[in-house]
Amino acid sequence: MYWEKETETMPRDRLKEFQLARLKKSVEKASASVFYGELFKKTGLDSNGIRSLEDIKRFLLRRRTISENTGPMDSWLSPRMNW
């Protein structure tokens, strides 16, 4: 049984294209928010600059930078409370 049969059974190369399109769309939507819009401008991250799924590695570094530069009230960025 499948939730979304077409997506869950598509060939690997088509799945990667689908995932890349979703990643770009997510970055584009996040850019519209005040927080991520400013962060992306500072770091030069743009949905047009994403060429492959490997580019997601850049986000991991960004998240670490965000959590290191926030105070205790911003602990929602990490799974545990650091008060």
GIGI-V13891 format. One record per residue. RES is the residue in one letter. SS is DSSP state (H for helix, E for strand, C for the rest). OMEGA is omega in whole degrees, 0 to 359 (* if undefined). Layout:
BEGIN
{{RES/SS/OMEGA} {RES/SS/OMEGA}}
END
This chain:
BEGIN
{{M/C/181} {Y/C/174} {W/C/175} {E/C/188} {K/H/183} {E/H/181} {T/H/185} {E/H/182} {T/C/182} {M/C/179} {P/C/185} {R/H/182} {D/H/178} {R/H/177} {L/H/179} {K/H/176} {E/H/179} {F/H/180} {Q/H/179} {L/H/178} {A/H/178} {R/H/178} {L/H/179} {K/H/180} {K/H/179} {S/H/179} {V/H/178} {E/H/179} {K/H/180} {A/H/179} {S/H/180} {A/C/179} {S/C/181} {V/H/184} {F/H/183} {Y/H/177} {G/H/178} {E/H/180} {L/H/180} {F/H/177} {K/H/180} {K/H/186} {T/H/179} {G/C/180} {L/C/183} {D/C/181} {S/H/178} {N/H/180} {G/H/180} {I/C/183} {R/C/181} {S/C/178} {L/H/177} {E/H/180} {D/H/180} {I/H/178} {K/H/178} {R/H/180} {F/H/181} {L/H/177} {L/H/180} {R/H/181} {R/H/178} {R/H/178} {T/H/179} {I/H/185} {S/H/178} {E/H/184} {N/C/180} {T/C/181} {G/C/183} {P/H/180} {M/H/179} {D/H/185} {S/H/177} {W/H/179} {L/H/181} {S/C/184} {P/C/180} {R/C/181} {M/C/182} {N/C/183} {W/C/*}}
END
